[in-house]
Amino acid sequence: MNTSTPRLMIDAVRVEKNLNRLAAYGKSHNLDIRPHTKTHKSLKLARMQLQAGAIGLTVAKVGEANIMAEICDDVLVAYPTVDAWRCKQIAQLAQKQKITVALDSDIAVESLSHAAKKYGCTIGVLVDMDVGFHRTGVQTALAAFELAQKIDQAPGLRPDGLFCFPGQVWELPENQGPVLAEISSKLAEALDLFSRHGLPAPMVSGGSTPSAFQSHLVPEFTEIRPGTYIFNDMNTVRGGFCELDDCAATILTTVVSDAVPGQVVVDAGSKTLTSDRCGPEPQSGYGYILEYPEAKITALSEEHGQVEVRTCDHVPTVGERVTIIPNHICPCVNLQDYAWWVEPDRPPEPLPIDARGKVA
């Protein structure tokens, strides 16, 4: 077995615990779970999510949709589909199964309708509404209603409701009530317009990992789409949304140098850990070393991670292996061809990252 590093290690017990926790929450609040597979990009883990009760899967790009459609007949593409190539791919999938897309422009509606007509299929469409993150989404309830009208009139498209991403919600769970109430108000205003004009809205899809377990405070939601929850990372730890013991994905690395005083170097750089800072604590470095919590990963180049160890009681030695929890696990997974699946009392097994590199 290849034992080289860096290696992405996935703890099966912690994964199952994270899956079951969210499944129980959704069941207790009558909320459907449609997890975002961009975090793990793995058919094995997607199957586990479906077995835990997920009603379908979320993907970011068409390439991911093509992979996840192998095991799931209800896929939501949470990304604007505008160009002809992507619209063709979506339409071809919709010939065989249920596909829903979130859109926020007339051009996207027209492009997708053209593909649906050409391939003789029906594609579900959610109106993407900006509820505060300011990345995508129409800006007002009226704009959402007007776009839904266009979807309703567009051949081959089915208006299915609303979509939003509350990515701005990073308050501690106990403090999220006011911002979630604002989101609820915006969605309710749009849904009232839909209802008064006879437009269907059976789906209201929202949610994120930081706000996942407070999603019931937005009663308009019918489903939520958290992604990182399956693994967690230092963003969710330092944000107050989980504990270190809830982190299921770690990077096993080797110390390769201690020649510079006060520093060691590990064999995981930006091509393993990514250059993402920790959102809640940007000055905390590029990850957390479990065995040396006082250490700080201060700089990354492509294959080198520079670790400040001056404040450590004892320091790592060359050849020693150390374990890093990344700041943001999603891009770390996409940098790997495979991870290592770790179950109790069994040797680690390779876990393919099936949708690795599917960024189109």
N, C-alpha and C positions, 0 to 999 in steps of 0.2 A: 504493500500500500504506500502511495506517495505521502510522505510526512513533511514535505517542505512547507515553508511559510512564505508570505502571509496566507492564512487560511480563514475563510468565513465559516464559523461554527454555529450551528443551529441546535438549540436545546429543545428536544421534542416535548419534554414534560412542561416546560414553560410556555411553549406554543399552545399546547392543548389547554392549559390553564387560562391563557389570554383569550382563546376562542370561546371557551365555555363561559367566561365571565361576561363577555359582550352578548353572547346568545341568551343568557339568563336575563340580562338587562332588557334586551329587546322584547323578549317574551313577557316580562312583567309590565312593560309599558305599551304593549300592543304596537311595537315599532318593528317593521321589517328591516333586516340587515342585508345590505348589498355591498360587501367589502370591496375596497379598491385594491386590485391585484398589482398595481404598479410597485407596491412595496416589496413583494416577494417574487413576482414573475414566474411562479412555479405551479405546474399542474398538480403536483402532489398536495401542496398547501391549499390550492383552490378547492380541490376535492374535499379536504378536511373542513374548509369553511362551509361548503355546501352540506356536508354531512352534519355539521353543527347547527344547521337550520337556515343558512343564508338562502334568500329567495332567488338570487341571481348574483352576477358579478359585475363589477365596474372596471373599466380599463381607461387608459388615457389615449392611446393611439390605435389606429386600425391594425397595425402589426400585432399588438397585444390582443385585440379582438379576435383576429384569426386564430391565435393560439388558444385562447380561453374558450372559444366556440367549440373546440374539440370535445369539451366535457360539460358545457353549460349551454342551454338553449334560451337563455334570457340574459343578454349582455347590454349594459349601458356604456356608451362611449361618452365620457365626461370631458369632451374637448370639441371645440368648433370644427366642424367638417365643412370645408369651403372648396378646396380644389377638386378638379374632376377625377383625379386618380383615387383620392380617398373616398369620394362619393360613390365611385364605381365599386370599390371594395365593400363598402357598407351595403350597397344595394344587392350585391351578390350574396352576402351573408344573409340578408333579409329574405332572400328567396327560399332559404332553408329553415329559418328560425326567427325568434323575436329579437329585434335589434332596436334600441332606442338611442337617440342622439340628443345632446344638449346644444342648442344654437342661440345666437344673440343678434343675428343680422338678416336683413332681407336677402342679401346675396347668398348666404349660406342656405336659406330656405329654397331659393330658386335653384341652386346647384344640386341640392339633394333631391328635390322634386324631379328635376330633369333625369337624374340617374334612376330614380324609382320608376318613372314612366318607361324608360328605356328597357329596364330589366323586369318589368311587370311584377313589382312587389310593393308592399306597404311598409313604411318605416315610421316608427314612433318618434315623436319629437317633443322634447321638453323645452320651454322657454327659459333660458339662462338669465337669472335676475341678480344683479349686484346688490348684496345685502350688507356691504361695508368693507369687503376686502379690496375692492377696486382693481381687479385684474381683468375679468370679463363680466359680461352681463348687462342687460338693459338697465337703465337708471331709474325708471319710475314704473309704478303700477300701470299707468296708461300705456306706456311703451310695451310692457309685457302683454297687455291685452291686445294691442294692435298687432304685435307680432304673432300672437296666438291666432288671431283672425286670419292672417295671411297663411299660416300653417294649415288651418282648417279648410281654406279654399285651394290649397296647393295639391295637385294630383299626386297620388302615391304617398302622401304624408298623413299621419294620424296625430292630432293634438292630444298629448297625454298629460299635460300639466306643467309644473314648474320645477326648476332646478336652481340650487344655489350652493355656494361654498362659503361657509362662515370662517374663513381662514384668519380673520383678524382676532378671533377669540382666543386669547392666551392668558386671561385672568385665571387665578386659582379657581378650582371648581365651585367653591362656596361663594365666589364673587361674580359668577357669570350671569346671574339672573337678569340684571338690567340690560346688558347688551343682547342677550337672547330674547328679551321682551321686545327690543327694537326690531330684531329680525322677524319675530312673530308678527308684529304690526305691519311691516312691509309686505310680507307674504299674504296676510289676511286682506289687505287692501286690494291686492291683485286678484286674489281668489273671489272676492266679492264682485269685482267687475266681470270675471269669467262667469260666475253664477247668474248674474243679472242678465247676461246676454246669451245664456244657453251654451257656453263653451265648456266642454268636459275638462276635468282636471283630476283624474283618478290617482295621479302620482304627484307627490311633492317630495323631491329628493334633496337631502341636504346632509349636513354633518361633517365632522372632522374628528381626528383622534383627540385633540385637546378638549373638545366640547362633547365628545361621544356620550358620556354618562350623565349629561345634563340635557340631552336632546328632547326629553319629554317636556322641557320648558318652552319648546316651540311646538304647540299642539297641532300646527298645520302639517308638520312632517308626517309622511306615511312611511318613509324609509330613510336610513342613514348609510353613509358610505365611508366610514373610517378605513384607513389603510395601515398606518404605522402600528396600530394597537397589537397586531399579531406578534411583532418583535419588540417594540419600544426601542428607545435610544436615549441619548443624553438630552435631547430636546424635551422629551416627555418626562424624563427624570427631573431635570432642573426646572422644568415648568410646573412641577408639583402634581403630575397626572399619573405617576406610577412610582414604584420603588426600584432600586438597583436589581433586586431579585426578580423583578418582572421582565428584565431584559433578556430576550431569548436568543439574540444574535450578537456574537462577539467576533473580533478579529484576533486570531492567534498570531503573534509576531515573534521574531527573534532579535535580540540585541546583537548588532553587528559591529559596534564601535563604542569605545569609551575614551578615545584618545584626547578629546577636547575636555579640559577641566570643567567639572560641574555639569557635564552633559553626557548622555548616551544617545545612540542612534539605533532605531529599529528599522526593520526591512519593510515597513508599510509607509508609503508616502501618499501623494495626492492621487495616484492611480489605484489606491486601495481604500483610503479613508475619505477621499474627496477633500476639497478645500472649504467645505461648508463650516462656518462658525456655528456655535450654539446660539440659537435665537434668544432664549431667556438669559443667558450669561455669555455674551460674545467674547469676553476676555478670559474664558476658562480654558482656552486651548482647543486642540483638534481632536478631542476625545478624552476618555477617562481610563486610566490604567488600573485595573482591579487590584493587582498585587502591590501597587505603589500609589496610593491615593494622593500623596503629597506631590507627586511628580506632575509635570505639566508639559504637554506636547506643544511646543512653542512655534515650530515651523515645519512645513512640508515642502519637499521638492518631489519630483516624480516618483522616486523609489526610496526616499529617505524620510524618516520621521525623527526630527530632533527633539529630544526630551530633556527638559531642565530638571536636574535632580539635586540641586544644592540644598533644598529644604527637606530631603528625605533622611530618615533615621539611618537607613542603609540603602545602598544603591544597587541596581541591577549589574550583573557582570556579563561580559561578552560571551555569547552562546546561550544565555538564559532566555527562556521563552516567557513572554508576558502577554496578558489578555487585555484588549482594548474594546470598550463600548464606544462606537462611533457617535458623533453628534447627530447625524442624519442617516439613518440606515438605508433609505430607499435608493439613493444613487450608489451607495456602496455595493448593494446587491447587483445592480446593473453592470458593475465593473467586473463581475466574476462569471466565468463559464459554468461553474458549479460551486455549491457549498458542501459542507459536511454535516450530515444529519446525525445527531447524537442521542441515542436512547440509553437508558440505564442498563448496565451489565452487557452491553453489546458494543462491538467495535464501530467507530464512525463509518457511515456509508455516504458515498457521493450523492449529492442531490442536484440534478440538473437545473440550471436557471433557464427554463424553456423559452421565455420571452426576452432573454437578454439581448440588448441592442435593438429592440423593436421600437424605434423612435420615430417612425413614419406612419 
